[in-house]
């Protein structure tokens, strides 16, 4: 004989379940999760509780309970306002999603970074023809193997954070660099990962002047496998004058050894940029 019909079990939402539901994308996922949790104990005409006691019920009990649970949850979801289908991350400000970056930014504003700034390898130099700030990085002056990399990252953040709120460009001069100046893949990946999305989004061009086979290979590898978001923004230029199509010469301040090397390999007035329209 079939067991006496029982009232359907009540759905109790624990704090842990409520926390888990905040990360779900819609109600369908949430209701499906609850039904799957219940079905662990509903199997083909019998109810198995946590104590492994089995009570025979009507064969359609599974379907009836599922429908009642679904209706019960929909009522509760309308009554309890704090069950939200919106991810919490979308309600938080952009900076709160990058706590490590925020800690580094606070350090960058308070610590003494003269050890890095005094080298002169990274600085802003005017604007391009669209009014976007130009950040210059001189590779030969970057002593990767001897510099404090933690402070180097802090100085990078200190300099760029106010600039990346809008569009900006970077001009990297690889002129006469050698192995001690080359950053490692691990450090490049660390820097790229710690910087928020605005750094990648607002970067409009990354110029590499006087590239070598090494820089082309590293750039291809890095932008293909680690930073595909900026792959189309990288431009290799064999001479300084090619930059003048993007910025006026009087906006670009670079060390004398770069212009001397450029003249030695390219000559004088080897490129005439088109007049801006």
C-alpha atoms as an extended CHARMM CRD file, in Angstrom:
* protein
*
       277  EXT
         1         1  UNK       CA              0.0000000000        0.0000000000        0.0000000000  PROA      1               0.0000000000
         2         2  UNK       CA              1.0920000000        3.5100000000       -0.6330000000  PROA      2               0.0000000000
         3         3  UNK       CA              2.2360000000        5.4970000000        2.3550000000  PROA      3               0.0000000000
         4         4  UNK       CA             -0.0590000000        8.1600000000        3.7100000000  PROA      4               0.0000000000
         5         5  UNK       CA              0.2120000000       11.3210000000        1.6190000000  PROA      5               0.0000000000
         6         6  UNK       CA              2.4320000000       13.8900000000        3.2490000000  PROA      6               0.0000000000
         7         7  UNK       CA              2.6130000000       17.6290000000        2.8580000000  PROA      7               0.0000000000
         8         8  UNK       CA              5.5000000000       18.6630000000        0.6110000000  PROA      8               0.0000000000
         9         9  UNK       CA              8.7140000000       19.5540000000        2.4710000000  PROA      9               0.0000000000
        10        10  UNK       CA              9.3470000000       23.1990000000        3.1780000000  PROA      10              0.0000000000
        11        11  UNK       CA             12.2810000000       24.9020000000        1.4400000000  PROA      11              0.0000000000
        12        12  UNK       CA             14.6810000000       26.4630000000        3.9340000000  PROA      12              0.0000000000
        13        13  UNK       CA             17.3340000000       28.8100000000        2.4720000000  PROA      13              0.0000000000
        14        14  UNK       CA             20.4600000000       28.8400000000        4.5900000000  PROA      14              0.0000000000
        15        15  UNK       CA             22.9410000000       31.7180000000        4.6870000000  PROA      15              0.0000000000
        16        16  UNK       CA             25.4200000000       29.6710000000        2.6790000000  PROA      16              0.0000000000
        17        17  UNK       CA             22.8720000000       29.0120000000       -0.0520000000  PROA      17              0.0000000000
        18        18  UNK       CA             21.9160000000       32.6770000000       -0.2030000000  PROA      18              0.0000000000
        19        19  UNK       CA             25.5610000000       33.6190000000       -0.5980000000  PROA      19              0.0000000000
        20        20  UNK       CA             26.0230000000       31.0770000000       -3.3530000000  PROA      20              0.0000000000
        21        21  UNK       CA             22.9820000000       32.3400000000       -5.2560000000  PROA      21              0.0000000000
        22        22  UNK       CA             24.3990000000       35.8390000000       -5.5140000000  PROA      22              0.0000000000
        23        23  UNK       CA             26.8940000000       34.6470000000       -8.1170000000  PROA      23              0.0000000000
        24        24  UNK       CA             24.2590000000       32.9490000000      -10.3350000000  PROA      24              0.0000000000
        25        25  UNK       CA             23.2390000000       34.7280000000      -13.4810000000  PROA      25              0.0000000000
        26        26  UNK       CA             19.4310000000       34.2430000000      -13.5470000000  PROA      26              0.0000000000
        27        27  UNK       CA             16.4880000000       32.6550000000      -11.7500000000  PROA      27              0.0000000000
        28        28  UNK       CA             16.5140000000       29.5790000000      -13.9600000000  PROA      28              0.0000000000
        29        29  UNK       CA             19.9940000000       28.6390000000      -12.7450000000  PROA      29              0.0000000000
        30        30  UNK       CA             18.9720000000       29.1960000000       -9.1370000000  PROA      30              0.0000000000
        31        31  UNK       CA             15.8050000000       27.0990000000       -9.3240000000  PROA      31              0.0000000000
        32        32  UNK       CA             17.6210000000       24.3840000000      -11.2120000000  PROA      32              0.0000000000
        33        33  UNK       CA             20.2740000000       24.2580000000       -8.4850000000  PROA      33              0.0000000000
        34        34  UNK       CA             17.6450000000       23.8470000000       -5.7530000000  PROA      34              0.0000000000
        35        35  UNK       CA             15.7720000000       21.1150000000       -7.6100000000  PROA      35              0.0000000000
        36        36  UNK       CA             18.9850000000       19.2340000000       -8.2290000000  PROA      36              0.0000000000
        37        37  UNK       CA             19.8230000000       19.4060000000       -4.5380000000  PROA      37              0.0000000000
        38        38  UNK       CA             16.3750000000       18.0140000000       -3.6240000000  PROA      38              0.0000000000
        39        39  UNK       CA             16.4270000000       15.2840000000       -6.2720000000  PROA      39              0.0000000000
        40        40  UNK       CA             19.3660000000       13.6890000000       -4.5300000000  PROA      40              0.0000000000
        41        41  UNK       CA             16.8140000000       12.4500000000       -1.9770000000  PROA      41              0.0000000000
        42        42  UNK       CA             13.8810000000       11.8330000000       -4.3460000000  PROA      42              0.0000000000
        43        43  UNK       CA             14.2140000000        8.6590000000       -6.3250000000  PROA      43              0.0000000000
        44        44  UNK       CA             11.4550000000        6.8120000000       -8.2100000000  PROA      44              0.0000000000
        45        45  UNK       CA              8.5590000000        6.5990000000       -5.7920000000  PROA      45              0.0000000000
        46        46  UNK       CA             10.4920000000        6.8290000000       -2.5440000000  PROA      46              0.0000000000
        47        47  UNK       CA             11.8500000000        9.4850000000       -0.2380000000  PROA      47              0.0000000000
        48        48  UNK       CA             15.2740000000        9.0050000000        1.2830000000  PROA      48              0.0000000000
        49        49  UNK       CA             16.1910000000       11.3490000000        4.0990000000  PROA      49              0.0000000000
        50        50  UNK       CA             19.6090000000       12.1700000000        5.5210000000  PROA      50              0.0000000000
        51        51  UNK       CA             19.2980000000        9.3230000000        8.0140000000  PROA      51              0.0000000000
        52        52  UNK       CA             18.9540000000        6.7790000000        5.1850000000  PROA      52              0.0000000000
        53        53  UNK       CA             15.3560000000        5.9630000000        6.2010000000  PROA      53              0.0000000000
        54        54  UNK       CA             13.1550000000        5.1580000000        3.1990000000  PROA      54              0.0000000000
        55        55  UNK       CA              9.4190000000        5.7860000000        3.0340000000  PROA      55              0.0000000000
        56        56  UNK       CA              7.3520000000        4.6490000000        0.0420000000  PROA      56              0.0000000000
        57        57  UNK       CA              5.2600000000        7.3450000000       -1.5920000000  PROA      57              0.0000000000
        58        58  UNK       CA              3.2160000000        7.7860000000       -4.7320000000  PROA      58              0.0000000000
        59        59  UNK       CA              5.2310000000        7.2610000000       -7.9760000000  PROA      59              0.0000000000
        60        60  UNK       CA              4.3960000000       10.8150000000       -9.1280000000  PROA      60              0.0000000000
        61        61  UNK       CA              5.6440000000       12.3190000000       -5.8800000000  PROA      61              0.0000000000
        62        62  UNK       CA              8.8810000000       13.5160000000       -7.5250000000  PROA      62              0.0000000000
        63        63  UNK       CA              7.0940000000       15.6030000000      -10.1520000000  PROA      63              0.0000000000
        64        64  UNK       CA              4.5790000000       17.0050000000       -7.6810000000  PROA      64              0.0000000000
        65        65  UNK       CA              7.3010000000       18.0970000000       -5.2590000000  PROA      65              0.0000000000
        66        66  UNK       CA              9.3810000000       19.6410000000       -8.0350000000  PROA      66              0.0000000000
        67        67  UNK       CA              6.4520000000       21.7590000000       -9.2330000000  PROA      67              0.0000000000
        68        68  UNK       CA              5.6040000000       22.7980000000       -5.6950000000  PROA      68              0.0000000000
        69        69  UNK       CA              9.2110000000       23.6270000000       -4.9010000000  PROA      69              0.0000000000
        70        70  UNK       CA              9.5140000000       25.7380000000       -8.0400000000  PROA      70              0.0000000000
        71        71  UNK       CA              6.3440000000       27.6480000000       -7.2370000000  PROA      71              0.0000000000
        72        72  UNK       CA              7.3900000000       28.0330000000       -3.6170000000  PROA      72              0.0000000000
        73        73  UNK       CA             10.7740000000       29.4410000000       -4.5890000000  PROA      73              0.0000000000
        74        74  UNK       CA              9.2900000000       31.9270000000       -7.0500000000  PROA      74              0.0000000000
        75        75  UNK       CA              7.0410000000       33.2420000000       -4.2900000000  PROA      75              0.0000000000
        76        76  UNK       CA              9.9670000000       33.5100000000       -1.8790000000  PROA      76              0.0000000000
        77        77  UNK       CA             12.1320000000       35.2590000000       -4.4880000000  PROA      77              0.0000000000
        78        78  UNK       CA              9.5050000000       38.0030000000       -4.8190000000  PROA      78              0.0000000000
        79        79  UNK       CA              9.0440000000       38.3290000000       -1.0640000000  PROA      79              0.0000000000
        80        80  UNK       CA             12.7290000000       38.3030000000       -0.0700000000  PROA      80              0.0000000000
        81        81  UNK       CA             14.2580000000       41.3720000000       -1.7730000000  PROA      81              0.0000000000
        82        82  UNK       CA             17.8870000000       40.5180000000       -1.0520000000  PROA      82              0.0000000000
        83        83  UNK       CA             17.8930000000       37.4400000000       -3.3170000000  PROA      83              0.0000000000
        84        84  UNK       CA             19.3550000000       39.0850000000       -6.3970000000  PROA      84              0.0000000000
        85        85  UNK       CA             20.1110000000       37.6750000000       -9.8140000000  PROA      85              0.0000000000
        86        86  UNK       CA             22.5980000000       40.4780000000      -10.5010000000  PROA      86              0.0000000000
        87        87  UNK       CA             26.2800000000       39.5780000000       -9.8670000000  PROA      87              0.0000000000
        88        88  UNK       CA             27.6610000000       41.5300000000       -6.9530000000  PROA      88              0.0000000000
        89        89  UNK       CA             30.7390000000       42.4500000000       -9.0020000000  PROA      89              0.0000000000
        90        90  UNK       CA             28.5870000000       44.5900000000      -11.2920000000  PROA      90              0.0000000000
        91        91  UNK       CA             27.4240000000       46.6450000000       -8.3120000000  PROA      91              0.0000000000
        92        92  UNK       CA             30.9310000000       47.4040000000       -7.0820000000  PROA      92              0.0000000000
        93        93  UNK       CA             33.0670000000       50.3040000000       -8.3210000000  PROA      93              0.0000000000
        94        94  UNK       CA             35.7940000000       49.4220000000      -10.7970000000  PROA      94              0.0000000000
        95        95  UNK       CA             38.6170000000       49.9640000000       -8.3260000000  PROA      95              0.0000000000
        96        96  UNK       CA             37.1410000000       47.6090000000       -5.7270000000  PROA      96              0.0000000000
        97        97  UNK       CA             37.6360000000       44.7280000000       -8.1680000000  PROA      97              0.0000000000
        98        98  UNK       CA             41.4000000000       45.2690000000       -8.0560000000  PROA      98              0.0000000000
        99        99  UNK       CA             42.3630000000       45.3760000000       -4.3740000000  PROA      99              0.0000000000
       100       100  UNK       CA             46.0080000000       44.6230000000       -5.1460000000  PROA      100             0.0000000000
       101       101  UNK       CA             46.1970000000       47.5290000000       -7.5830000000  PROA      101             0.0000000000
       102       102  UNK       CA             44.6050000000       49.8460000000       -5.0310000000  PROA      102             0.0000000000
       103       103  UNK       CA             47.1940000000       48.8690000000       -2.4270000000  PROA      103             0.0000000000
       104       104  UNK       CA             49.9870000000       49.4880000000       -4.9220000000  PROA      104             0.0000000000
       105       105  UNK       CA             48.4990000000       52.8490000000       -5.8850000000  PROA      105             0.0000000000
       106       106  UNK       CA             48.4050000000       53.9560000000       -2.2520000000  PROA      106             0.0000000000
       107       107  UNK       CA             52.0270000000       52.9050000000       -1.8480000000  PROA      107             0.0000000000
       108       108  UNK       CA             53.0030000000       54.6860000000       -5.0650000000  PROA      108             0.0000000000
       109       109  UNK       CA             51.5910000000       57.9460000000       -3.7110000000  PROA      109             0.0000000000
       110       110  UNK       CA             53.3680000000       57.7280000000       -0.3770000000  PROA      110             0.0000000000
       111       111  UNK       CA             56.7010000000       55.9530000000       -0.8870000000  PROA      111             0.0000000000
       112       112  UNK       CA             59.9440000000       57.5100000000       -2.0780000000  PROA      112             0.0000000000
       113       113  UNK       CA             60.4260000000       56.4760000000       -5.7230000000  PROA      113             0.0000000000
       114       114  UNK       CA             63.3290000000       58.7560000000       -6.5730000000  PROA      114             0.0000000000
       115       115  UNK       CA             65.4920000000       55.6780000000       -7.0710000000  PROA      115             0.0000000000
       116       116  UNK       CA             63.4710000000       54.9100000000      -10.2220000000  PROA      116             0.0000000000
       117       117  UNK       CA             62.3490000000       58.3580000000      -11.3290000000  PROA      117             0.0000000000
       118       118  UNK       CA             65.9410000000       59.5930000000      -11.2520000000  PROA      118             0.0000000000
       119       119  UNK       CA             66.9520000000       57.0640000000      -13.9070000000  PROA      119             0.0000000000
       120       120  UNK       CA             64.8170000000       58.8720000000      -16.4820000000  PROA      120             0.0000000000
       121       121  UNK       CA             63.7360000000       55.7680000000      -18.3890000000  PROA      121             0.0000000000
       122       122  UNK       CA             59.9920000000       56.4810000000      -18.0930000000  PROA      122             0.0000000000
       123       123  UNK       CA             58.3100000000       59.8820000000      -18.4670000000  PROA      123             0.0000000000
       124       124  UNK       CA             55.5730000000       61.7670000000      -20.2700000000  PROA      124             0.0000000000
       125       125  UNK       CA             56.5790000000       63.7690000000      -23.3340000000  PROA      125             0.0000000000
       126       126  UNK       CA             53.9060000000       66.0400000000      -24.7590000000  PROA      126             0.0000000000
       127       127  UNK       CA             50.8650000000       64.8660000000      -26.6930000000  PROA      127             0.0000000000
       128       128  UNK       CA             50.2050000000       63.3790000000      -30.1090000000  PROA      128             0.0000000000
       129       129  UNK       CA             48.2160000000       64.9860000000      -32.9290000000  PROA      129             0.0000000000
       130       130  UNK       CA             44.9610000000       63.9260000000      -31.2520000000  PROA      130             0.0000000000
       131       131  UNK       CA             45.8890000000       65.5240000000      -27.9450000000  PROA      131             0.0000000000
       132       132  UNK       CA             46.6000000000       62.1950000000      -26.2360000000  PROA      132             0.0000000000
       133       133  UNK       CA             49.5020000000       62.1110000000      -23.7410000000  PROA      133             0.0000000000
       134       134  UNK       CA             52.6330000000       60.3250000000      -24.9460000000  PROA      134             0.0000000000
       135       135  UNK       CA             54.5220000000       58.1320000000      -22.4690000000  PROA      135             0.0000000000
       136       136  UNK       CA             58.1680000000       57.5370000000      -23.3910000000  PROA      136             0.0000000000
       137       137  UNK       CA             60.0940000000       54.4810000000      -22.2310000000  PROA      137             0.0000000000
       138       138  UNK       CA             63.8420000000       54.4050000000      -22.9400000000  PROA      138             0.0000000000
       139       139  UNK       CA             64.9340000000       50.7700000000      -22.9100000000  PROA      139             0.0000000000
       140       140  UNK       CA             68.6700000000       51.4140000000      -22.6470000000  PROA      140             0.0000000000
       141       141  UNK       CA             68.1940000000       53.2790000000      -19.3880000000  PROA      141             0.0000000000
       142       142  UNK       CA             66.1640000000       50.5190000000      -17.7450000000  PROA      142             0.0000000000
       143       143  UNK       CA             68.5900000000       48.3680000000      -15.6690000000  PROA      143             0.0000000000
       144       144  UNK       CA             66.2520000000       45.4180000000      -15.2480000000  PROA      144             0.0000000000
       145       145  UNK       CA             68.7870000000       43.1940000000      -13.4650000000  PROA      145             0.0000000000
       146       146  UNK       CA             69.8570000000       45.8550000000      -10.9880000000  PROA      146             0.0000000000
       147       147  UNK       CA             66.7380000000       47.8940000000      -10.2860000000  PROA      147             0.0000000000
       148       148  UNK       CA             64.2100000000       47.3290000000       -7.5130000000  PROA      148             0.0000000000
       149       149  UNK       CA             61.3690000000       45.8610000000       -9.5860000000  PROA      149             0.0000000000
       150       150  UNK       CA             58.8090000000       46.4890000000       -6.8690000000  PROA      150             0.0000000000
       151       151  UNK       CA             59.5730000000       50.2090000000       -6.9190000000  PROA      151             0.0000000000
       152       152  UNK       CA             59.7080000000       50.1610000000      -10.7140000000  PROA      152             0.0000000000
       153       153  UNK       CA             56.1200000000       48.8990000000      -10.7900000000  PROA      153             0.0000000000
       154       154  UNK       CA             55.0760000000       51.4950000000       -8.2200000000  PROA      154             0.0000000000
       155       155  UNK       CA             56.5940000000       54.2870000000      -10.3080000000  PROA      155             0.0000000000
       156       156  UNK       CA             54.8480000000       52.9760000000      -13.4240000000  PROA      156             0.0000000000
       157       157  UNK       CA             51.5140000000       53.1320000000      -11.5800000000  PROA      157             0.0000000000
       158       158  UNK       CA             52.3230000000       56.5400000000      -10.0930000000  PROA      158             0.0000000000
       159       159  UNK       CA             53.0360000000       57.9980000000      -13.5410000000  PROA      159             0.0000000000
       160       160  UNK       CA             50.3010000000       56.3200000000      -15.5570000000  PROA      160             0.0000000000
       161       161  UNK       CA             47.3130000000       56.2330000000      -13.2020000000  PROA      161             0.0000000000
       162       162  UNK       CA             46.2900000000       59.8760000000      -13.8310000000  PROA      162             0.0000000000
       163       163  UNK       CA             46.9230000000       59.4980000000      -17.5770000000  PROA      163             0.0000000000
       164       164  UNK       CA             44.9900000000       56.3050000000      -18.3010000000  PROA      164             0.0000000000
       165       165  UNK       CA             41.6700000000       57.8590000000      -17.3440000000  PROA      165             0.0000000000
       166       166  UNK       CA             41.5810000000       58.8820000000      -21.0030000000  PROA      166             0.0000000000
       167       167  UNK       CA             43.2720000000       57.8030000000      -24.2230000000  PROA      167             0.0000000000
       168       168  UNK       CA             47.0660000000       57.6540000000      -24.2600000000  PROA      168             0.0000000000
       169       169  UNK       CA             49.9620000000       56.2170000000      -26.2960000000  PROA      169             0.0000000000
       170       170  UNK       CA             53.3310000000       54.7030000000      -25.4300000000  PROA      170             0.0000000000
       171       171  UNK       CA             56.5810000000       55.0880000000      -27.3690000000  PROA      171             0.0000000000
       172       172  UNK       CA             59.1740000000       52.4740000000      -26.4280000000  PROA      172             0.0000000000
       173       173  UNK       CA             62.7040000000       53.1200000000      -27.7100000000  PROA      173             0.0000000000
       174       174  UNK       CA             64.6880000000       49.9040000000      -27.9960000000  PROA      174             0.0000000000
       175       175  UNK       CA             67.7030000000       51.8110000000      -29.2740000000  PROA      175             0.0000000000
       176       176  UNK       CA             71.0680000000       50.2610000000      -28.3060000000  PROA      176             0.0000000000
       177       177  UNK       CA             69.5950000000       48.1050000000      -25.5680000000  PROA      177             0.0000000000
       178       178  UNK       CA             71.3420000000       44.9260000000      -24.4480000000  PROA      178             0.0000000000
       179       179  UNK       CA             70.4810000000       41.8180000000      -22.4610000000  PROA      179             0.0000000000
       180       180  UNK       CA             70.6470000000       43.4880000000      -18.9930000000  PROA      180             0.0000000000
       181       181  UNK       CA             67.9020000000       45.8720000000      -20.1520000000  PROA      181             0.0000000000
       182       182  UNK       CA             65.4560000000       43.1640000000      -21.2530000000  PROA      182             0.0000000000
       183       183  UNK       CA             62.6040000000       42.4500000000      -18.7930000000  PROA      183             0.0000000000
       184       184  UNK       CA             61.6340000000       38.8510000000      -18.1770000000  PROA      184             0.0000000000
       185       185  UNK       CA             58.3880000000       37.2730000000      -19.3320000000  PROA      185             0.0000000000
       186       186  UNK       CA             57.3930000000       36.6310000000      -15.7320000000  PROA      186             0.0000000000
       187       187  UNK       CA             57.7230000000       40.2930000000      -14.7640000000  PROA      187             0.0000000000
       188       188  UNK       CA             55.9070000000       41.4930000000      -17.8890000000  PROA      188             0.0000000000
       189       189  UNK       CA             53.0490000000       39.1110000000      -17.1310000000  PROA      189             0.0000000000
       190       190  UNK       CA             52.9090000000       40.2830000000      -13.5130000000  PROA      190             0.0000000000
       191       191  UNK       CA             52.7280000000       43.9300000000      -14.5570000000  PROA      191             0.0000000000
       192       192  UNK       CA             50.1020000000       43.2620000000      -17.2050000000  PROA      192             0.0000000000
       193       193  UNK       CA             47.8950000000       41.2580000000      -14.8490000000  PROA      193             0.0000000000
       194       194  UNK       CA             48.0080000000       43.7450000000      -11.9890000000  PROA      194             0.0000000000
       195       195  UNK       CA             46.9440000000       46.7100000000      -14.1440000000  PROA      195             0.0000000000
       196       196  UNK       CA             43.1720000000       47.2680000000      -14.4200000000  PROA      196             0.0000000000
       197       197  UNK       CA             41.2320000000       47.1140000000      -17.6610000000  PROA      197             0.0000000000
       198       198  UNK       CA             41.3980000000       50.8800000000      -18.2430000000  PROA      198             0.0000000000
       199       199  UNK       CA             45.1210000000       50.5820000000      -18.9740000000  PROA      199             0.0000000000
       200       200  UNK       CA             44.4350000000       48.2210000000      -21.9000000000  PROA      200             0.0000000000
       201       201  UNK       CA             41.2390000000       49.8730000000      -23.0860000000  PROA      201             0.0000000000
       202       202  UNK       CA             42.5510000000       53.4410000000      -23.2320000000  PROA      202             0.0000000000
       203       203  UNK       CA             45.9300000000       52.5380000000      -24.7320000000  PROA      203             0.0000000000
       204       204  UNK       CA             45.5150000000       53.5490000000      -28.3690000000  PROA      204             0.0000000000
       205       205  UNK       CA             48.9960000000       52.8070000000      -29.7010000000  PROA      205             0.0000000000
       206       206  UNK       CA             52.2050000000       51.1630000000      -28.5320000000  PROA      206             0.0000000000
       207       207  UNK       CA             55.1280000000       52.2060000000      -30.7530000000  PROA      207             0.0000000000
       208       208  UNK       CA             58.3840000000       50.2390000000      -30.7040000000  PROA      208             0.0000000000
       209       209  UNK       CA             61.1710000000       52.2920000000      -32.2710000000  PROA      209             0.0000000000
       210       210  UNK       CA             64.3290000000       50.6000000000      -33.5520000000  PROA      210             0.0000000000
       211       211  UNK       CA             62.9950000000       47.0640000000      -33.0090000000  PROA      211             0.0000000000
       212       212  UNK       CA             65.2100000000       44.0110000000      -33.2710000000  PROA      212             0.0000000000
       213       213  UNK       CA             64.4590000000       40.3890000000      -33.9930000000  PROA      213             0.0000000000
       214       214  UNK       CA             64.3280000000       39.8170000000      -30.2250000000  PROA      214             0.0000000000
       215       215  UNK       CA             61.7140000000       42.5230000000      -29.6400000000  PROA      215             0.0000000000
       216       216  UNK       CA             59.5730000000       41.3080000000      -32.5310000000  PROA      216             0.0000000000
       217       217  UNK       CA             59.5870000000       37.7500000000      -31.2370000000  PROA      217             0.0000000000
       218       218  UNK       CA             58.8810000000       38.7950000000      -27.6400000000  PROA      218             0.0000000000
       219       219  UNK       CA             56.1390000000       41.1660000000      -28.7410000000  PROA      219             0.0000000000
       220       220  UNK       CA             54.4670000000       38.5380000000      -30.9070000000  PROA      220             0.0000000000
       221       221  UNK       CA             54.6050000000       35.9360000000      -28.1330000000  PROA      221             0.0000000000
       222       222  UNK       CA             53.4080000000       38.3050000000      -25.4180000000  PROA      222             0.0000000000
       223       223  UNK       CA             50.5160000000       39.8170000000      -27.3830000000  PROA      223             0.0000000000
       224       224  UNK       CA             49.4240000000       36.4380000000      -28.7510000000  PROA      224             0.0000000000
       225       225  UNK       CA             49.3820000000       34.4020000000      -25.5590000000  PROA      225             0.0000000000
       226       226  UNK       CA             49.3570000000       36.9040000000      -22.6910000000  PROA      226             0.0000000000
       227       227  UNK       CA             47.9560000000       40.2370000000      -23.9200000000  PROA      227             0.0000000000
       228       228  UNK       CA             45.7720000000       39.7280000000      -27.0040000000  PROA      228             0.0000000000
       229       229  UNK       CA             43.7940000000       42.8660000000      -26.1060000000  PROA      229             0.0000000000
       230       230  UNK       CA             46.6670000000       45.0950000000      -27.2730000000  PROA      230             0.0000000000
       231       231  UNK       CA             47.9380000000       42.9830000000      -30.1780000000  PROA      231             0.0000000000
       232       232  UNK       CA             46.5220000000       45.2780000000      -32.8630000000  PROA      232             0.0000000000
       233       233  UNK       CA             47.8270000000       48.3780000000      -31.0890000000  PROA      233             0.0000000000
       234       234  UNK       CA             51.5310000000       47.5040000000      -31.3850000000  PROA      234             0.0000000000
       235       235  UNK       CA             53.4940000000       49.1610000000      -34.2170000000  PROA      235             0.0000000000
       236       236  UNK       CA             57.1570000000       48.5450000000      -35.0430000000  PROA      236             0.0000000000
       237       237  UNK       CA             58.9440000000       51.6090000000      -36.4440000000  PROA      237             0.0000000000
       238       238  UNK       CA             62.4650000000       51.4660000000      -37.8540000000  PROA      238             0.0000000000
       239       239  UNK       CA             63.0870000000       55.1880000000      -37.3960000000  PROA      239             0.0000000000
       240       240  UNK       CA             62.1940000000       58.0720000000      -35.1300000000  PROA      240             0.0000000000
       241       241  UNK       CA             60.8610000000       60.2200000000      -37.9620000000  PROA      241             0.0000000000
       242       242  UNK       CA             58.0610000000       57.7210000000      -38.5970000000  PROA      242             0.0000000000
       243       243  UNK       CA             56.6300000000       58.8610000000      -35.2600000000  PROA      243             0.0000000000
       244       244  UNK       CA             56.1240000000       62.3170000000      -36.7100000000  PROA      244             0.0000000000
       245       245  UNK       CA             53.0700000000       61.1370000000      -38.5790000000  PROA      245             0.0000000000
       246       246  UNK       CA             51.4430000000       60.5960000000      -35.1650000000  PROA      246             0.0000000000
       247       247  UNK       CA             52.9680000000       63.4780000000      -33.1880000000  PROA      247             0.0000000000
       248       248  UNK       CA             54.7430000000       66.7460000000      -33.8260000000  PROA      248             0.0000000000
       249       249  UNK       CA             58.5600000000       66.7010000000      -33.4540000000  PROA      249             0.0000000000
       250       250  UNK       CA             58.3980000000       69.4830000000      -30.8510000000  PROA      250             0.0000000000
       251       251  UNK       CA             56.2270000000       67.2440000000      -28.6540000000  PROA      251             0.0000000000
       252       252  UNK       CA             58.8170000000       64.4680000000      -28.4850000000  PROA      252             0.0000000000
       253       253  UNK       CA             61.7140000000       64.7800000000      -26.0660000000  PROA      253             0.0000000000
       254       254  UNK       CA             64.2060000000       61.9120000000      -26.3350000000  PROA      254             0.0000000000
       255       255  UNK       CA             67.8670000000       61.4320000000      -25.3670000000  PROA      255             0.0000000000
       256       256  UNK       CA             70.5160000000       62.5790000000      -27.8530000000  PROA      256             0.0000000000
       257       257  UNK       CA             71.9560000000       59.0870000000      -28.3340000000  PROA      257             0.0000000000
       258       258  UNK       CA             68.6520000000       57.9600000000      -29.8930000000  PROA      258             0.0000000000
       259       259  UNK       CA             68.6230000000       60.7000000000      -32.5480000000  PROA      259             0.0000000000
       260       260  UNK       CA             72.3420000000       60.1510000000      -33.2550000000  PROA      260             0.0000000000
       261       261  UNK       CA             71.8270000000       56.4280000000      -33.7300000000  PROA      261             0.0000000000
       262       262  UNK       CA             68.7760000000       57.0710000000      -35.8590000000  PROA      262             0.0000000000
       263       263  UNK       CA             70.7310000000       59.3710000000      -38.2070000000  PROA      263             0.0000000000
       264       264  UNK       CA             73.5670000000       56.8420000000      -38.4460000000  PROA      264             0.0000000000
       265       265  UNK       CA             71.2930000000       54.1070000000      -39.7680000000  PROA      265             0.0000000000
       266       266  UNK       CA             68.6170000000       56.1020000000      -41.5990000000  PROA      266             0.0000000000
       267       267  UNK       CA             70.2630000000       59.3760000000      -42.5740000000  PROA      267             0.0000000000
       268       268  UNK       CA             68.5990000000       62.7720000000      -42.5100000000  PROA      268             0.0000000000
       269       269  UNK       CA             65.0050000000       63.5750000000      -43.4930000000  PROA      269             0.0000000000
       270       270  UNK       CA             64.2590000000       60.0340000000      -44.6020000000  PROA      270             0.0000000000
       271       271  UNK       CA             60.5400000000       60.4150000000      -43.9310000000  PROA      271             0.0000000000
       272       272  UNK       CA             58.2240000000       63.3040000000      -44.6190000000  PROA      272             0.0000000000
       273       273  UNK       CA             54.9050000000       62.9620000000      -42.7850000000  PROA      273             0.0000000000
       274       274  UNK       CA             51.7770000000       64.1370000000      -44.4930000000  PROA      274             0.0000000000
       275       275  UNK       CA             50.4290000000       67.4800000000      -43.3800000000  PROA      275             0.0000000000
       276       276  UNK       CA             47.5930000000       67.0480000000      -40.8840000000  PROA      276             0.0000000000
       277       277  UNK       CA             44.1790000000       67.7540000000      -42.3150000000  PROA      277             0.0000000000
